[in-house]
Amino acid sequence: MENARIALERGNLEYVLEVTSQVLKMQPGALPVRRLQRVAQLRQYRGKSGGFFGRTMSGLSAAPFLFGGGKKDPAKQLETAEGLLAKDPTNVAALKILAEAAGGLGLPETVAFALEAVREIEPENRTNLLALGEALLAANKPADALKVADEILKGKPTDADAQNLMRKASVAQTVTTHNWDNKASFRDKLRNEAQAISLEQAAKVVTGDGMTQRLLDEALAQVAKEPNNLNHYRSVSQAYKQMGNLEQALIWVRKAREQPVGKTDAALEKQESDLATLIVEKRMTEAETALAANPADTAAQAKLAAAQKELAEFKMSESKRYVERYPNDYPARYALGVLLLQQGQTDPAIGQFQQSQKGPQVRVPSLVGLGRCFKAKKLYDLAVAQLNTAKNDLATMDDTKKDVIYELGLCYELMGKPDLAIEEFKVIYSEDIGFRDVADKINAFYAKS
C-alpha cells in the first residue's frame, strides 16, 4: 500500500481508489486501507455539490447497529455501501449501511470507523454517538468510548444512556489495564466481594447521591494509590460534577493537568475550560433568580448585569485562547465566530467562519454564520449565496434546514424580492405550518394578492 500512499500525496486519486477497492474486496477488515480510501474519496468529492444518493437515502434508520447482523446479507450490504460511498463519501445513510454490514461480518473496528465518519458529519447526533461508543467498546477501545460518553454528558449531564456507557467503558478500561483474561470470572479477579459489587454498580446508571458519594470515595482512594493515573482524577471530577459541586470538579481537573502527562492532554484542557465556564454561568443564573424574586432591587439588577458581562468576556477570552492554541480545531473556530457575531464583531466573525467551514462537522453551521454576517453588513447577495449552499448541503427537512431557509427568505425580503422570499417560506409552510411566523407571512402575502 506504500505506492497508494505515495499516489495520494501526489494527487493521483484514481490510482488510490482502484488499488484500495481491490484490496478491500479481498480483505474488507483492512482498516488502514479503508481509511486511505476514504481520504481519497473525500478529496475527490471536495468541491462537488451534495450528491443524488446523499439526498435521497438520508431517511434510513438511525438506530444503533447490533453486532452479528440479522436477516440481511452483510456481504451484499457492504457492497451496496461501498458503491454509494464511491459516489458520495458524505452520504450518512451509506455510512450507516457500512456500519451495519461490518457488524454482520464481525468487524467491530470497521463499525467504529463508519460511525466515526457519521460523527464528523453529524456531531450532534446523539443516537449515533451512543452507537459509536458501543462500537468502540466492542473494538476494545474503552478509552475512546469514555471520550464519546463524556462528549454526550457535556451537553446533558443527566443522560442515562451516556452515563451507562461511561460506566461500562470505565469497567472495560479497568479490566484492560489490569490484563484480566476472559477465562476467569469477573469476581474471581477482584480482591474481594465488596470491590466486585462496587465495579458492577459503577456500570449501571447512577441516580442516587449515595451511590455517587461512594464512587467519589473510591475514586479518591484510587488517586492516592495511583497518583499518575489521569482516569482517577477524571472520575473524581465527574463525581463532583454530578453532585453539583462544580468548583471541586474544576479543582480536580486542574490537579490532573498538573501531572506530567496531564499538561499536554487537550481533552483535560477543554474540560477545564468547560467547567470554568459552567461556574461563571452558575453565578449568572443565581443573579437572574435573585432579580426574579425582587425585580425592583437595583443591586440585584447591577449584579446580574455584571454577571452577564463577566460571562460574555470569559467565554470570549477562553474561546480565543483555545483557537490560538489549536488553530485546526474547526468546531472551536465556529464557536468563536458565533461569540464574535453575537457581540457585533462581524468582520472577525467572518474570518472565523471562513476557516471553520473547512471542517465537515461544522461546514453547514459555518455557512449559515457567514450568511448572517453578510446579512448584518447588508451584503445580501453574498448572504444568499452562502445560505443557498447550506440549504443544498442539507438532505433532511429538519429544524436546521428550516432555519436556513427562513434566513434565506428574510434576505430576499430585505433585498426587496418578496416573490423569491415567499417561495422559500412556502417550502417551510408545506412541511411545518407552526414554524416561527411563516403562517403569518404566507397569509399576509395571499391577502395582498
Secondary structure by P-SEA (a helix, b strand, c coil): caaaaaaaaacaaaaaaaaaaaaaaacccaaaaaaaaaaaaaaaaccccccccccccccccccccccccccccaaaaaaaaaaaaaaccccaaaaaaaaaaaaaaccaaaaaaaaaaaaaacccaaaaaaaaaaaaaaaccaaaaaaaaaaaaaaccccaaaaaaaaaaaaaaaaaaaccccccccccccccaaaaaaaaaaacccccaaaaaaaaaaaaaaaaaccccaaaaaaaaaaaaaacaaaaaaaaaaaaaacccccccaaaaaaaaaaaaaaaaaaaaaaaaaaaaccccaaaaaaaaaaaaaaaaaaaaaaaaaaaacccaaaaaaaaaaaaaaacccaaaaaaaaaacccccaaaaaaaaaaaaaaaacaaaaaaaaaaaaaaacccccaaaaaaaaaaaaaaaaaccaaaaaaaaaaaaaccccccaaaaaaaaaaaac
